């Protein structure tokens, strides 16, 4: 993929983040998501690509969609697209932390066409895939990670979504002596934080969206670390949709290269302040953004601070 496309990709996530930022703390999740979707779609259609959305907006939350299979771009090289115009709709509506706009590009076939179902995930900052695995129980994984990192179990921080479905896992983590960081939303940023060396998170574990798992894997292909995911199905309709995307082995544990592979570009722009990115700061018709752009083939990671002079009411950039 053309290097210039990386800068264009930043513009896409910036545009979505700026649009969503108008709704920070206003209590309307759908309005925030719709604004981000509309902005991202408009910007994507200006790129010289022939893109296919393979990881798009979810059906589970009845969110406005950049739907799976949608064709975007003005024509050019064929690419597959994984995106979440606003990861953290609830976070944005409540004015919380770690909301961001996320998008990744890969060559055709580079992403798992994951249906919008739940996925059990585990990730950590080691590239040694034998240390932690979904094939092993959670307590064993924590103990093995402490041994590998040559630290006490009590020194580890395990990140998990604050959900009732995780009550048992939370008790298991506490029984080991490890510490817990519970988050309300935003497991893409949590997975990325689990592999960033300056983060205080050592492992991410839990059940979240499958599309977010693919997006997180795209980032990890650029920055290192490991992730595994296993699709979870609640009913026959979810199984049917999975099979329609080409998934036959319903119990498969997906490794990093199963989720995302090849030449990948990843861009994220903060909407609200978080552990990885600063949020959008607006003063009258002036805004500041903080983005990260990464590419798997070069290992390049760039932090981009943008300054935008625009009409915030009309979002004319």
N, C-alpha and C positions, 0 to 999 in steps of 0.2 A: 504494500500500500504506500501511496505517496506520502512523504514526510509532511508536506504542506497540509495534508488532511488532519494531522494532529492539532494544528492551530484552529482549523475550522471546527474540530470536535469540541474544543474548549468553548468556542462561541455558542455551540448548541447547549451545553450544560449551563453556561452563564445566562443565556437567554431564559431558560426554564427557571433557574434560581431567582432571577430578577422578578419574573412574573409571579412566582409563588410568594416572594417576600412581601408583596402588598397585602397578604392575608395572614401574616404572622400575628398570633394572639387574638384573632378576630372570631375564633370559635367555629369556623365553617370549613370542615375538612374537604368537602366536595368542591367548594369554590376554589380552594387552594390547589387541589389536584387538577381541576379543570384548567386553571390558568397556566399551570406548568405544562400540561399536555398540549394545549393549544400553541404555546410558545415554542415548545420543542418540535412539534410537527412542522410549524411554519419555518423554523430554522433548518430542519433536516431537508425539507423540500427545496431549499436553496443550494444544497451541496451538489457537487458534480459526481454523484454516485448513483448506482442502481441498487438501492438497499432494500432488504427484506427484514421486517421485524420478526425475529424468532423468539425473543423474550420480551413481552410487552406488558401493558397494563393488565391487572388481574380482574377476573370475574368475581372472585370471592367477595370482595367488598363493594361490588356494583360500582366500580370506579369508572370514570370516563376513560376511554381507551385510546391508546395507540396500539391497535389490536394485532395479535399474532397473525402473520401473513400479509400485513399491510405493506404496500410498496411505497417507498419514499425516495426522494432525490430527484435531480433534474437530468439524470443520465450520466453514465460513467462506469467505472469498474464495479463488478458485482460484489457486494459485501453483505454479511449477516449482521444484524443489529440486536443487541441486548440493551434494554433501557428501563429505567424507572424515573420518570420525569420528576417525581417528588417522593423520595424515600423518607417516610416520616410525616404522613399527612396529619396524624393526631398531634405529633410533636409541633408541627407548624401552627396548627389551629390553637394550641395551648401556649405557644411561645417557649417551648422547651429546647432541649439541646440535641445536636447531631442530625438535624434534617438536612438533606442535600439532594441535588439533582445529579443523576448518574446515567452514563451511557458508555457502551463499549462496542467496538467494531471488530469483526474478524472476517477472514476470507470464508467463502462458502463452506458450510459444514463445520465451522470452527466452534460452534456452541451446541450443547445438548438442547434439543427442542423440548424443554421441560414443560409439562402441563401445569396449570395453576392449581397445584395441590401443595400439601405440606411436605417438608423434607426435614429429616433428622440430620443434623450437621455436627461435625467436630473439626476444629481448625487450631493450628498452633504455629509457632514461628520456626519450627525445625523442618528442614527439607528431608529428614530421615523418616520415611513413611512407615517404618516399623515401630516407631515409638508409641504413637497413639492411633487407634483405629476404632471404627464402629463395631468391628468384630469382637472387641474386648469390652468388658464392663467398665462403667464410668470410674469406679474406685481404682481399678487396676490402671487405667489410663493416667489418672492423676499421680499415682505413685510412680509409674514409669517415667512420666514427664519430669518429676522432681529429681529422679535418679539421673536422667539424661542431662538436665540442666545443672546438676551437682548443687542443688539447693535443698533446703528442708521443705517438706510439703506445706508447712505453715507459711512459707514465703510466696507460694503461688497464688495468683488471682484468677479465678474462673469467671468468665462473663456468661450470663444466661438471661434470656428474656423473662421478665416478671409476669409469668402466666400461671394460672392454676394447674395447667397440665404439667408443669415442671416441679410441683411440690415435692414429689418423691426424689427427683434428681437434686433438688436444693438440699434436702436432708442428707443425701449421700455425700455431697460435696462437703457439707459442714462436718460430717462424721469423720472425714479424713483430716480435718484441721485446716484445710485450705480456705482462703478468703473468697468472698463472692462479690462480684459487681453485677447488680441486677439492673437491666435497662427496660424501659417501657416500649421501645420501638427501635427500628433502625439496625437490623442485624447485618446489613452489608458493611456499614462502618465498623460494627463490632468485630466482624471477621477480619477486616483489614487491620484493625487495631491489635488483634491478637498476634499478628506477624510483624508489626512495626517495632523495631528495636527500642525506640524511646517511649513506648507505651508501657503502662503498668499491668496490662492484661497478658496473661500467659496462655490461656486457652479459651476458645469459645465453644460452647456446647448447647444443644437444645433443638427444639422443633420450631421452624419458621417457614417462610414461603420458599418453594422450589425455585421460582425465578430469581429470587434474591441470592440463592445459592450459586446459580450460574454467574450472576454478576460479580459476586465475591470471588469466584474462581478466576474470572477474567482478570481481576486486579492482582490476584496472587501469582498468576503466570508472569506478571511484570515485576513483582517485588519479592518473590520467594515465599516460602512457607508451604504449608500443606493443608488440604481440606478433603474431607470425605462427606458424601451425602447419600441418603437413602430415602426414596420417595415413600410417602405414606398415603394410604387411600382409605377414605371414610365410607364410600358407597360404590355401587356398580357404575354410576354415571362417571365418577372420577376415573375408574379403571378403563371405561370405554374411551374417554378422552385421551388417556395416556396411550392406549393402543393405537389411536388415530394418529398420534405423533410419531409412531414407530417404535414405541417401547414395548417389548415382549416379556422381558424378565422383570417382573414386578418387585422382586425382592433384592435386586442388584444393589450392591454398594458401589457408588460411583467415586472414582479417584479423581484427582485434579485434572488429568489429561482427558478424562471422560466428560468432564463438565465444560472445559474450555481448552483449546489448543491452537497452535499455529501463530500466525502474525496477528497480534491483538493490540489494539489501542484502547485505552481506558481513560475517561475523563469524569471528574466529579467536581461540583461547585457547591460550597456551603450555602445553605439557606439561613440556618440559625447556627450560632456558635457551637462548636463541638470539639472532641478530642483530636480530630484530624484536620478540620478546616474551620476557618472563621466564617461567620455568617455575613449576609449582605448588610451593609451599612448605608443608609440613605439619608441624605441631607438635601432638602428641596429637590432640585432636578439633577442631583449628583449622587452617584452610588459607587461603592467599593465592593469588589468581589474577591474571593480567595478560591482558587481552583488547583487541582492536581491533575497532571496529564502524564500518562505512563505508556510505554511500549514494550512488548515482550521480547522482540527480536534484538533490541539494542540495550535493554535494561535501563533505559533512561527514565528518570523521574524528574519532572519539573513542577515547581510551585509557581503559579502565576497570579499575581495581584493585579486585578483589572480596575481601571478607573473609567466610569461611564458617565457621559453627559447626555441626558435624555429626558424625555417627558414621562415621568413616572405614571401619570394618569393614563396615557395612551400607550406606554411602553414602546415608544418609537426610538429605536437604537440606531 
